[in-house]
Amino acid sequence: MKKMIGFGCAAMLAMSVMLTGCFGTDEEPMSSDTQVESDSENLTVPDTTEGNNVMSAEEEAYREWKDLEENEPAFDKNGASVKAGELLNRAVTIEHFIADYPESEYRDEAVEHYNRLVTAAITGGYVPESQTGHLYLDDEGLAIREDVYTEYNDFLNENGGTKTGSIVEEYVTLLDDEGRNFGDAVKTFYNDIVDRMQSMFDMMDGETDVNGGNNTNSNTNTNTNNTTNTNSNTNNTTR
């Protein structure tokens, strides 16, 4: 009986060796850790390194006008370096940004630059108290140039329904009434425009002069009833 049991065990051992020879492999069995690592290599892992992050819609809208100003500045040391129509087009882009993202961390910067663009586009950089020349006057210094007047109207055709367009439309109407002459009514409009834009966007603490820069000592003063006092400026003449 013992011989039969021993023989059976030997037979089973021999069969096991034969099966291993037929189905065996030189590669070691893959551990569970190796399997997980292999599976993970087939997954797409988001690139979270700095510089490859996708910008938000707000960031993209901000960079749209900010990049343009950095690459092609609207102002240089002599004032506006682009035409009136281009200043207004840039202002509308910022207007849309302010309207779309009223709580943006860039809002104050946007409003300030909007102020500069519109005041420069309308006033041509004229500053009464410093007798700064007007970029958009004719050779005689008596009237707004016709080509600039045309730029205003072209802008209105494309952007008449914007806040910026409402300012330009009122200005063009005034120029029509005044025969484009650079008189007291036009200068009064320049003085009023700063305060009007501040209230338009419920803006900033500081004032912005008609040359587009910040001016805390401006002669454009507002009394407690928000009525602009322009008596000291309306009798100035250019050049």
Secondary structure, DSSP 8 states (H G I E B T S, - for coil): -HHHHHHHHHHHHHHHHHHHHHH--SS----HHHHHHHHHHTS-----STT-S---HHHHHHHHHHHHHHHS-SEETTEE-S-HHHHHHHHHHHHHHHHH-TT-TTHHHHHHHHHHHHHHHHHTT-BGGGTB--TTB-TTSSBB-HHHHHHHHHHHHHHTTSHHHHHHHHHHHHHHHTTTB-SHHHHHHHHHHHHHHHHHTT--SS-B-TTSSB-TT-S-EE-TT--EE-TTTTT----
